[in-house]
Amino acid sequence: MLNDDIVDEIRVIRENHAAQFNFNLRAIFEDLKKLEAKRLADGRIFITPSTTFNPSHSKPQHSRFSSSRRRTTP
Protein backbone atom coordinates (compact mmCIF):
# COMPACT_ATOMS: atom_id res chain seq x y z
CA MET A 1 0.00 0.00 0.00
CA LEU A 2 1.26 3.46 -0.82
CA ASN A 3 1.85 5.94 1.97
CA ASP A 4 0.08 9.24 1.63
CA ASP A 5 1.21 12.07 3.92
CA ILE A 6 -2.20 13.72 3.94
CA VAL A 7 -4.02 10.49 4.79
CA ASP A 8 -1.45 9.76 7.51
CA GLU A 9 -1.95 13.23 8.98
CA ILE A 10 -5.74 12.83 9.00
CA ARG A 11 -5.40 9.47 10.73
CA VAL A 12 -3.23 11.02 13.45
CA ILE A 13 -5.75 13.83 13.96
CA ARG A 14 -8.62 11.34 14.12
CA GLU A 15 -6.72 9.13 16.57
CA ASN A 16 -5.88 12.10 18.83
CA HIS A 17 -9.48 13.30 18.78
CA ALA A 18 -10.78 9.82 19.67
CA ALA A 19 -8.21 9.52 22.48
CA GLN A 20 -9.60 12.73 24.06
CA PHE A 21 -12.86 10.83 24.57
CA ASN A 22 -11.26 7.53 25.57
CA PHE A 23 -12.41 6.11 22.20
CA ASN A 24 -16.06 6.33 23.32
CA LEU A 25 -18.04 6.56 20.07
CA ARG A 26 -21.05 8.22 21.70
CA ALA A 27 -18.86 10.94 23.24
CA ILE A 28 -17.02 11.47 19.92
CA PHE A 29 -20.35 11.75 18.07
CA GLU A 30 -21.72 14.24 20.63
CA ASP A 31 -18.57 16.37 20.32
CA LEU A 32 -18.82 16.40 16.53
CA LYS A 33 -22.51 17.38 16.69
CA LYS A 34 -21.64 20.25 19.11
CA LEU A 35 -18.95 21.43 16.71
CA GLU A 36 -21.41 21.21 13.81
CA ALA A 37 -24.01 23.26 15.73
CA LYS A 38 -21.38 25.90 16.57
CA ARG A 39 -20.31 26.16 12.94
CA LEU A 40 -23.94 26.42 11.77
CA ALA A 41 -24.47 29.22 14.32
CA ASP A 42 -21.39 30.95 12.90
CA GLY A 43 -23.04 30.92 9.46
CA ARG A 44 -21.28 28.01 7.81
CA ILE A 45 -23.26 25.99 5.30
CA PHE A 46 -23.35 22.21 5.34
CA ILE A 47 -24.29 20.46 2.11
CA THR A 48 -26.59 17.46 2.42
CA PRO A 49 -25.54 14.58 0.17
CA SER A 50 -28.01 13.35 -2.41
CA THR A 51 -30.09 10.35 -1.41
CA THR A 52 -30.60 9.19 -4.99
CA PHE A 53 -28.13 7.70 -7.41
CA ASN A 54 -28.44 8.10 -11.14
CA PRO A 55 -26.09 5.67 -12.91
CA SER A 56 -26.43 7.53 -16.19
CA HIS A 57 -24.49 10.44 -14.65
CA SER A 58 -21.58 8.36 -13.39
CA LYS A 59 -18.51 7.43 -15.36
CA PRO A 60 -17.10 3.93 -15.14
CA GLN A 61 -14.27 3.65 -12.67
CA HIS A 62 -11.06 2.09 -13.87
CA SER A 63 -8.69 0.38 -11.52
CA ARG A 64 -5.19 -0.73 -12.16
CA PHE A 65 -6.61 -4.23 -12.63
CA SER A 66 -9.24 -3.36 -15.23
CA SER A 67 -8.96 -5.11 -18.54
CA SER A 68 -8.79 -1.85 -20.51
CA ARG A 69 -5.47 -0.98 -18.86
CA ARG A 70 -3.74 -4.36 -19.02
CA ARG A 71 -0.61 -4.60 -21.02
CA THR A 72 -0.48 -7.19 -23.73
CA THR A 73 2.69 -9.13 -24.30
CA PRO A 74 4.07 -9.32 -27.82
N, C-alpha and C positions, 0 to 999 in steps of 0.2 A: 504494500500500500504506500502511496506517495504521502510525504509529509507536507502539510500546508500550514504555513506560519499563522495565517488568519484563523483557520479552523482550530489550531492548537491554542491560540490566544483566547478564543471564544470558549473552548472547553475549560481552560483555567478559570476564566471569569465565572462560568456556570458552576464549577466545582466550589469555588470560594463562596459564591452566593448560597449554595446549598449547605455548605458547612456552617454558615452563620445561623442556620435554622436546624442544625443537627440532622440534616437530610430528611426532615419531616415534610412530606409532600404537601400536606394541608397548610402548614405554616408558610411554605414557599409560595403556594398558590395565593394565599391571603395577602402576602407581601406584594406579589405582582399585581393583584387586583387593586391594592391601595395605591401603588405607583401609577397604574392606569387611570384611576379616578383623579389623582393629582394632575396628571398630564392633560386629561380632558378638561379639568377646571382651569388649567393654564391656557386653554384654547387649542391644544393640539387635536388633530383629526386622525381618527383611526378608520382604516378602510376595512369593511367587512368583505371577506372572500365570497365569491359566487358559490351558490349551492347547487348549481347545475353545470353539467359538462356537455359541451357540444363537440363531438369528435371531428366534425367537419372543419373546425377552426384550429385543430392541433396538427402539428407537423410530426411525421414519424421520427422517433428518436433513434439515433444510430449509436451503437456501442462499438467498442474496439473489436467485438466478436461478431459483428453483423456480417452477413455474407457479402454485402456490397463493398465492404472495405478489405476483404481478404485478398492477400496476394496470391497470385497464381504462379506456380513454378513452371519454368520453360520446359 
